[in-house]
């Protein structure tokens, strides 16, 4: 499995203020979308999320978002290594994702940019 990068997940109260800060910090522009009532902005290596507390509570349990070349390949490898697939693969606005709990209990989101 080829890992292309990782994004740090940050839950914020005011996504517009956070975007302004992280755009200036990273020198990049935010890519925004909404999913399940949560506003999301990707800015460089940061993934900002804002929305209902019930949704954010779940999102805070995910340590990081890992970009991979192919989510299906990640699914096969993770399963073979004893990770528990919690959800997915499912389509997202940018490609596909899955959530996996590693044997140590940490939870990661794996994403690719392939249409489902």
KAWORA-V423311 format. One record per backbone hydrogen bond with DSSP energy under -0.5 kcal/mol. NH is the residue of the N-H (numbers start at 0). CO is the residue of the C=O. Records with the same first field share a line. If there is no record, write none. Layout:
# KAWORA-V423311
NH->CO + CO
This chain:
# KAWORA-V423311
2->0
3->1 + 66
4->66
6->64
7->44
8->62
9->46
11->48
14->12
17->13
18->14
19->15
20->16
21->17
22->18
23->19
24->20
25->21
26->22
27->22
30->41
31->29
32->39
34->37
37->34
38->49
39->32
40->47
41->30
42->40 + 45
45->42
46->7
47->40 + 45
48->9
49->38
54->51
55->51
56->52
57->53
58->54
59->55
60->57
61->58
62->60 + 106
63->106
64->6
65->63 + 108
66->4 + 64
67->110
68->1
73->69
74->70
75->71
76->72
77->73
78->74
79->75
80->76
81->78
82->77
83->100
84->82
85->83 + 98
86->98
88->96
89->96
91->94
95->111
96->89
97->109
98->86
99->107
100->83
101->99 + 105
104->101
106->60
107->99
108->63
109->97
110->65
111->95
